[in-house]
Amino acid sequence: MVRDWPLGPGRRKGMFTDVPQINLERSEENEWISKDQMKKKKKHKGYQANYFLSIPITNKEITGRIKILQNAIIQEDKRLAKAMSSVGSFHITLLVMLLHEDEVNIGIDALLELKPFVEEILQGKHLTLPFQGVDTFGNHVGFVKLAEGDHMNPLLEIAEAAKRTFQAKGILAGESRSFKPHLTFMKLSKVPWLRKMGVKKIDPKFYEKFISHRFGEEMVHRIDLCSMLKKKQSNGYYHCESSIVIGKGPIGIRDLINEALQRERMVLKSKVKQIKELLFQPEIQAKIRRELFEERSINNSNQENDVDFTATLT
């Protein structure tokens, strides 16, 4: 399928037919690089991501089976318990970015603008993600794999559309590493003291029984803009600034409220924009200046009349 995409500043108009490689600034493959490497990396990249687009994993079949996997690993080495991700935090990362406090609203706007592109990609169809098998990034980050299939192309297209949409807003999003969708269930970097105790890698034998295990399918119905740094929600999920509901998956009260608030936000933003454009029109500015001048003249005249009236009384 050939698509036109919105062009960011300085981009040439073009088309693409192949599924592009998506780049991420902060990927979990490099969780254990040295401090010196990290300093060089940050200097070279110029920023450290603090927000990301998340597809939450809500299917209890998937979360339950991952919990069984986590418990099996903990039985092999109890020290790894604190390296496990909480069930409520399970997600697929679409894109990472840097947002300063005054740019969060711009990020929210970009997420809202992404929705019609997602709908165009899906064309009314469901996007279902099947999870099967376990792997690691350098034996440091454990993840459940996304199985190959027809779902990969639309997922990659959505990630690319997100990258283009956010970059068109001037947001630092996406970087040097290719996109590999995965569901993280543990990170050794969560527990730095494990290194001092000699635990430097995840032993493959701990998860060998799950190498080809089927974990279930997640029907994508929401994309969230989440903070990496702000306090997580009570259920373990990340702080969420805004969401878009996509597809025809199960929709909760929270999703409906978010949709309504976002629609109101877009309407209000449109009205503010119209008012600004109106105020910048030369004829309107001339009218405002004229009315202010007339009001000032009237006030001055009234003050003079008050003085004359007082003088008459004396």
C-alpha positions in Angstrom: 0.0 0.0 0.0 1.3 3.5 -0.9 0.5 6.3 1.5 1.0 10.1 1.7 2.1 11.3 5.0 2.1 14.8 6.6 5.4 16.5 6.0 7.5 18.0 8.8 9.5 21.2 8.4 12.2 20.9 5.9 11.0 17.5 4.6 10.7 16.9 0.9 7.4 15.5 -0.3 7.6 11.8 -1.1 6.0 8.4 -1.0 7.0 5.1 0.4 6.0 1.6 -0.4 8.2 -0.4 1.9 7.7 -0.6 5.6 10.3 1.8 7.1 12.6 1.1 10.0 11.4 3.0 13.0 14.0 4.6 15.3 14.0 4.9 19.0 16.2 7.1 21.2 16.0 5.0 24.4 15.7 1.3 23.8 16.2 -1.4 26.4 19.1 -3.1 24.6 21.5 -0.5 26.0 20.3 -0.5 29.6 23.7 -1.7 30.9 26.1 0.6 29.0 28.8 2.3 31.1 28.4 5.8 32.5 31.1 7.1 30.1 29.3 5.5 27.1 26.0 7.1 28.4 27.7 10.6 28.6 29.0 10.2 25.0 25.6 8.9 23.9 23.7 11.8 25.4 26.2 14.3 24.0 25.8 12.8 20.6 22.0 12.5 20.7 21.5 15.9 22.3 18.6 14.8 24.5 17.3 12.2 26.9 13.7 10.9 26.3 11.2 11.3 29.1 7.9 10.5 27.3 6.7 7.7 25.1 3.6 6.4 23.2 2.3 3.2 24.8 -0.1 0.5 23.7 -1.2 -0.9 27.0 -1.6 -4.7 27.5 -4.9 -5.3 29.2 -5.7 -8.9 28.2 -5.7 -10.8 31.5 -4.8 -14.0 29.7 -1.5 -12.4 28.6 -0.7 -10.8 32.0 -1.6 -14.0 33.9 0.7 -16.1 31.7 3.6 -13.6 32.0 3.1 -13.7 35.8 3.6 -17.5 35.6 6.8 -16.9 33.6 8.0 -14.4 36.2 7.3 -16.7 39.1 9.1 -19.5 37.3 12.3 -17.4 37.0 12.0 -16.2 40.6 11.9 -19.8 41.7 15.2 -20.3 40.0 16.8 -17.2 41.6 14.8 -15.3 44.2 17.1 -12.3 43.9 15.5 -11.5 40.5 12.1 -10.7 42.1 12.8 -7.0 42.1 13.9 -7.0 38.5 10.4 -8.0 37.4 8.1 -5.4 35.7 4.7 -5.0 37.5 1.7 -6.5 35.7 0.0 -3.1 35.4 2.9 -1.6 33.5 2.9 -4.1 30.6 2.9 -2.3 27.2 4.3 -2.0 23.7 6.3 1.2 23.1 5.6 2.9 19.7 7.8 6.0 20.1 9.9 7.8 22.6 10.4 11.6 22.8 11.6 14.5 24.8 8.9 16.9 26.1 9.7 19.9 28.4 6.9 20.9 30.7 5.7 23.6 28.4 5.7 21.2 25.4 3.3 18.5 26.9 0.3 20.2 25.4 2.0 20.1 22.0 2.6 16.4 22.5 -1.1 16.0 23.4 -2.1 17.8 20.2 0.2 15.6 18.2 -1.4 12.5 19.6 -4.9 13.8 18.7 -3.7 14.5 15.2 -2.3 11.0 14.9 -5.8 9.4 15.3 -7.1 9.9 11.8 -3.9 8.5 10.3 -4.2 5.4 12.5 -7.8 5.0 11.4 -6.7 5.3 7.8 -4.1 2.6 8.2 -6.5 0.2 9.9 -9.4 1.0 7.5 -12.0 -0.1 10.1 -10.2 -3.4 10.9 -9.1 -4.7 14.2 -5.4 -4.7 15.0 -4.7 -7.8 17.1 -1.2 -8.5 18.4 -0.3 -12.1 19.2 2.5 -12.8 21.7 4.6 -15.9 21.6 8.0 -16.9 22.9 10.6 -15.2 25.1 13.9 -13.5 24.3 16.3 -11.0 25.8 18.4 -8.0 24.8 21.9 -9.0 25.6 20.6 -11.2 28.5 19.9 -8.0 30.4 16.3 -7.3 29.5 13.7 -10.1 29.3 10.7 -9.7 26.9 7.9 -11.6 25.4 8.1 -11.6 21.7 5.5 -10.3 19.2 4.8 -13.1 16.8 5.3 -12.5 13.1 2.2 -12.1 10.9 -0.1 -9.7 9.0 -0.3 -7.4 12.0 3.3 -6.3 11.7 2.9 -4.0 8.7 0.0 -1.9 10.1 1.9 -1.7 13.5 5.0 -0.4 11.8 3.0 2.0 9.7 1.4 3.4 12.9 4.8 3.8 14.5 6.1 5.6 11.5 3.0 7.9 11.3 3.5 8.7 15.0 7.1 9.6 14.4 6.3 11.9 11.5 3.4 13.5 13.3 5.4 14.4 16.4 8.4 15.5 14.5 6.2 17.8 12.4 5.3 19.6 15.6 9.0 20.2 16.3 9.2 17.5 19.0 12.4 15.5 19.4 11.1 12.1 18.7 12.8 8.9 17.4 16.5 8.4 17.0 19.1 5.9 15.9 17.8 2.4 16.8 15.3 0.4 14.7 11.9 -0.4 16.1 11.5 -3.9 17.5 8.1 -4.2 19.2 8.3 -6.3 22.4 6.7 -6.7 25.8 9.2 -6.2 28.6 8.7 -8.4 31.7 12.0 -7.9 33.5 15.1 -5.6 33.6 18.3 -6.2 35.5 18.9 -2.5 35.5 16.0 -2.1 37.9 18.2 -3.7 40.6 21.8 -2.3 40.2 23.0 -4.1 43.3 22.6 -7.4 41.6 25.8 -6.8 39.7 27.7 -6.7 43.0 26.2 -10.0 43.9 27.5 -11.6 40.7 24.2 -11.5 38.8 25.2 -9.9 35.5 22.9 -11.7 33.0 19.6 -13.5 32.8 20.4 -17.2 32.6 18.7 -18.6 29.4 17.8 -21.9 31.3 15.5 -19.8 33.6 13.0 -19.3 30.7 13.8 -22.2 28.4 10.4 -23.8 28.9 8.8 -20.6 27.6 10.8 -20.2 24.4 7.9 -21.0 22.2 5.1 -20.5 24.7 1.9 -18.8 23.5 0.9 -15.9 25.8 -2.3 -14.7 24.1 -3.5 -11.9 21.9 -4.1 -8.2 22.6 -6.6 -6.3 20.6 -5.3 -2.7 20.3 -7.9 -0.2 21.3 -5.9 2.7 22.8 -2.6 4.6 22.4 -1.4 6.6 25.5 1.1 9.5 25.8 2.9 8.5 29.0 5.7 9.9 31.2 8.7 7.9 32.1 9.5 10.0 35.1 6.2 11.0 36.8 4.7 8.9 39.5 2.9 5.8 38.2 -0.8 5.1 38.7 -2.0 3.0 41.6 -2.4 0.0 39.2 1.3 0.2 38.2 0.7 1.8 34.8 2.6 4.9 33.8 1.3 8.5 34.3 -0.8 9.1 31.3 -1.2 12.6 29.9 -3.7 11.8 27.2 -5.1 8.9 25.1 -6.8 8.1 21.8 -9.2 5.3 21.3 -8.7 3.3 18.1 -10.4 0.4 16.4 -13.5 -1.3 17.7 -12.0 -2.8 20.8 -13.6 -2.7 24.3 -14.0 0.9 25.4 -14.2 1.9 29.1 -15.6 4.9 30.9 -12.1 6.4 31.1 -11.7 6.1 27.4 -15.0 7.8 26.7 -14.2 10.6 29.1 -10.8 11.1 27.5 -12.4 11.2 24.1 -14.9 13.8 25.2 -12.3 16.0 26.9 -10.1 15.8 23.8 -12.9 16.9 21.5 -13.7 19.8 23.8 -10.0 20.7 23.8 -9.9 20.7 20.0 -13.0 22.9 19.8 -11.6 25.4 22.3 -8.2 25.5 20.6 -9.9 26.2 17.3 -11.9 29.1 18.8 -8.8 30.6 20.4 -7.0 30.4 17.0 -9.9 32.2 15.3 -9.8 34.9 17.9 -6.1 35.4 17.5 -6.4 35.6 13.7 -9.2 38.1 14.1 -7.2 40.3 16.4 -4.3 40.4 14.0 -6.4 41.8 11.2 -5.3 45.4 10.4 -8.9 46.7 10.2 -9.8 45.1 13.6 -6.6 46.5 15.2 -7.5 50.0 13.8 -11.0 49.7 15.2 -9.7 48.8 18.6 -7.3 51.7 18.6 -10.1 54.1 17.5 -12.4 52.9 20.2 -9.7 53.1 22.9 -8.9 56.7 21.7 -12.6 57.7 21.8 -13.0 56.1 25.3 -10.0 58.0 26.5 -11.3 61.3 25.1 -14.7 60.8 26.8 -13.0 60.1 30.1 -10.9 63.2 29.8 -14.0 65.2 28.9 -15.9 63.9 31.9 -13.0 64.8 34.2 -13.1 68.4 32.9 -16.8 68.6 33.4 -16.5 67.4 37.0 -13.9 70.2 37.7 -16.2 72.9 36.2 -19.2 71.6 38.2 -17.2 71.8 41.4 -16.0 75.3 40.7 -19.7 76.4 40.1 -20.7 75.1 43.5 -18.0 77.1 45.2 
